Amino acid sequence: MNRREFIVGVSSTALIAGTAEAKSGFYTGYPHQITDWTAQHFTAREFASKGNGYVSVSREMIAALDRVRAAVGHSIHITSGYRDPAHNARVGGVKHSRHLLSDAVDINLRGLSSPQRHALTWHLLAEGFSSFGTYSRHGFMHADMRPHARIWHVGTGTHPAWFRQALSDWGWQRDHGATRTPRIRITRT
């Protein structure tokens, strides 16, 4: 059973009951039911569907976001994590949204400077996020961990300069993503 079949075809009760997949690679349940949450900088509630309140998110993604948060040194405001199918349909999400597959987040960029946005994107790339969407009118960025890299922009113009620079720093290539050979090094002090 693939991840999509798992999320779409299994009831919340079955998820809570503890299938092997639910226990291994995903945090699943309502926020108060998730007792093994390990993130230091985020809560399960931040990733809950705005529809039914359920959480189903990749442990790998949460660990990566936690490392990104520690690296950038400022809060990261998650506006959307997991979406249940009904909520995804209500907000106009695509049929096979990565939010349904538990490996995507939308991040509010308002209040962040261009250098902070660049650093955030740079560290997301460093932690294995492969696909990004920027939304100029709404002030947020989508990031996910799909296997095949993709970028898109919604709004006027093109991707912002800070975004293009972060991709360039990582040698990002269409359909391949980051080549993992950054042209610059960020040194932590």
C-alpha positions as CSV (number, residue, x, y, z in Angstrom):
1,M,0.0,0.0,0.0
2,N,1.5,3.4,-1.0
3,R,1.2,6.5,1.2
4,R,-1.7,8.0,-0.8
5,E,-3.7,4.8,-0.5
6,F,-2.9,4.7,3.2
7,I,-4.1,8.2,3.9
8,V,-7.1,8.2,1.6
9,G,-8.2,4.6,2.2
10,V,-7.7,4.2,5.9
11,S,-10.0,5.5,8.6
12,S,-8.8,7.7,11.5
13,T,-9.6,4.9,13.8
14,A,-7.3,2.6,12.0
15,L,-4.6,5.2,12.0
16,I,-4.9,5.7,15.8
17,A,-5.0,2.0,16.4
18,G,-1.4,1.8,15.2
19,T,-0.7,0.3,11.8
20,A,2.9,-0.4,11.2
21,E,3.2,2.6,8.8
22,A,1.6,4.9,11.3
23,K,4.1,3.9,14.0
24,S,7.2,4.0,11.9
25,G,7.4,7.0,9.6
26,F,4.5,9.2,10.5
27,Y,3.0,11.1,13.4
28,T,-0.7,10.4,13.3
29,G,-3.7,11.2,15.5
30,Y,-5.2,14.2,17.0
31,P,-2.6,16.5,18.6
32,H,-3.4,15.5,22.2
33,Q,-3.0,11.8,21.2
34,I,0.5,12.1,19.8
35,T,2.6,11.3,22.8
36,D,5.9,10.6,21.1
37,W,6.4,14.0,19.4
38,T,10.1,14.8,19.4
39,A,10.3,18.3,17.7
40,Q,11.7,21.0,20.0
41,H,10.5,24.0,18.0
42,F,7.1,22.9,16.8
43,T,4.0,21.4,18.2
44,A,1.7,18.7,16.6
45,R,-1.1,21.3,16.7
46,E,0.7,23.4,14.1
47,F,0.5,20.6,11.6
48,A,-3.1,19.6,12.2
49,S,-5.6,19.8,9.4
50,K,-7.7,23.0,9.6
51,G,-10.6,20.8,8.6
52,N,-11.0,17.8,11.0
53,G,-8.0,18.7,13.3
54,Y,-6.2,15.4,12.5
55,V,-2.4,15.2,12.2
56,S,-0.6,13.0,9.7
57,V,2.9,14.2,9.0
58,S,6.2,12.6,8.1
59,R,8.6,12.2,11.0
60,E,11.4,12.9,8.6
61,M,9.8,16.2,7.6
62,I,9.3,17.2,11.2
63,A,12.9,16.4,12.1
64,A,14.1,18.3,9.1
65,L,12.0,21.4,10.0
66,D,13.2,21.3,13.5
67,R,16.8,21.3,12.3
68,V,16.0,24.2,9.9
69,R,14.4,26.2,12.8
70,A,17.5,25.7,14.9
71,A,19.8,26.7,12.1
72,V,17.9,29.9,11.1
73,G,17.5,31.1,14.6
74,H,14.0,32.5,14.3
75,S,10.5,31.1,14.5
76,I,8.9,29.4,11.4
77,H,5.2,30.0,11.2
78,I,3.4,27.0,9.6
79,T,0.1,28.0,8.0
80,S,-0.7,24.5,6.6
81,G,0.7,21.1,7.3
82,Y,-1.5,18.0,6.9
83,R,-4.9,18.5,5.1
84,D,-7.7,16.0,5.3
85,P,-9.3,15.4,1.8
86,A,-12.4,17.4,2.6
87,H,-10.5,20.4,3.8
88,N,-8.1,20.2,0.8
89,A,-11.1,20.3,-1.5
90,R,-12.6,23.3,0.3
91,V,-9.4,25.3,0.0
92,G,-8.9,24.5,-3.6
93,G,-5.9,22.2,-3.1
94,V,-4.9,20.0,-6.0
95,K,-6.2,16.4,-6.1
96,H,-2.9,14.8,-5.3
97,S,-1.6,17.6,-3.0
98,R,1.5,16.8,-1.0
99,H,-0.4,18.1,2.1
100,L,-2.6,14.9,1.7
101,L,0.5,12.8,1.6
102,S,2.0,14.2,4.8
103,D,5.2,15.7,3.5
104,A,4.4,19.3,2.8
105,V,4.1,22.6,4.6
106,D,3.1,26.2,3.8
107,I,5.3,28.7,5.7
108,N,4.2,32.3,6.4
109,L,7.0,34.6,5.2
110,R,5.5,37.9,6.4
111,G,7.9,39.7,8.7
112,L,11.0,37.9,7.4
113,S,13.6,40.0,5.6
114,S,15.0,38.9,2.2
115,P,18.2,37.5,3.9
116,Q,16.1,35.5,6.4
117,R,13.9,34.2,3.5
118,H,17.1,33.2,1.6
119,A,18.5,31.4,4.7
120,L,15.2,29.6,5.3
121,T,15.1,28.3,1.7
122,W,18.8,27.4,1.8
123,H,18.4,25.4,5.0
124,L,15.2,23.7,3.7
125,L,17.2,22.6,0.6
126,A,20.0,21.4,2.9
127,E,17.5,19.3,4.9
128,G,16.1,17.5,1.8
129,F,13.1,19.6,0.8
130,S,12.9,19.2,-3.0
131,S,10.0,21.3,-4.2
132,F,8.9,24.8,-3.6
133,G,6.1,27.2,-4.6
134,T,6.2,30.9,-3.9
135,Y,3.0,32.9,-3.7
136,S,3.6,36.7,-3.9
137,R,0.1,37.8,-3.1
138,H,-0.3,35.7,0.0
139,G,3.2,36.0,1.4
140,F,3.9,32.3,1.9
141,M,6.0,29.6,0.5
142,H,5.1,25.9,0.0
143,A,7.9,23.3,0.6
144,D,7.7,19.6,0.3
145,M,9.8,16.5,0.1
146,R,8.5,14.8,-3.0
147,P,10.9,12.5,-4.9
148,H,11.0,14.6,-8.0
149,A,12.0,18.3,-7.6
150,R,9.6,21.0,-8.8
151,I,9.2,24.7,-8.4
152,W,6.4,27.1,-9.2
153,H,5.4,30.7,-8.6
154,V,1.9,32.2,-8.3
155,G,1.4,35.9,-8.7
156,T,2.9,38.7,-10.7
157,G,6.4,38.4,-12.0
158,T,8.7,35.5,-11.2
159,H,10.3,33.9,-8.2
160,P,11.7,36.6,-5.8
161,A,15.5,37.3,-6.0
162,W,16.2,35.7,-2.5
163,F,14.5,32.5,-3.7
164,R,16.4,32.4,-7.0
165,Q,19.7,33.0,-5.2
166,A,19.1,30.2,-2.7
167,L,18.4,27.8,-5.5
168,S,21.5,28.9,-7.3
169,D,23.6,28.5,-4.2
170,W,22.6,24.9,-4.1
171,G,23.0,24.3,-7.8
172,W,19.3,23.5,-8.1
173,Q,18.3,22.0,-11.4
174,R,14.8,21.5,-12.8
175,D,13.7,17.9,-12.3
176,H,16.8,17.1,-10.2
177,G,16.6,19.6,-7.4
178,A,19.6,20.6,-5.3
179,T,22.8,19.0,-6.5
180,R,24.1,19.1,-2.9
181,T,27.2,21.0,-4.0
182,P,26.5,24.5,-2.7
183,R,28.6,27.3,-4.1
184,I,28.6,29.1,-0.7
185,R,29.1,27.9,2.8
186,I,27.1,29.2,5.8
187,T,29.2,29.1,8.9
188,R,27.5,28.9,12.2
189,T,29.2,30.7,15.1
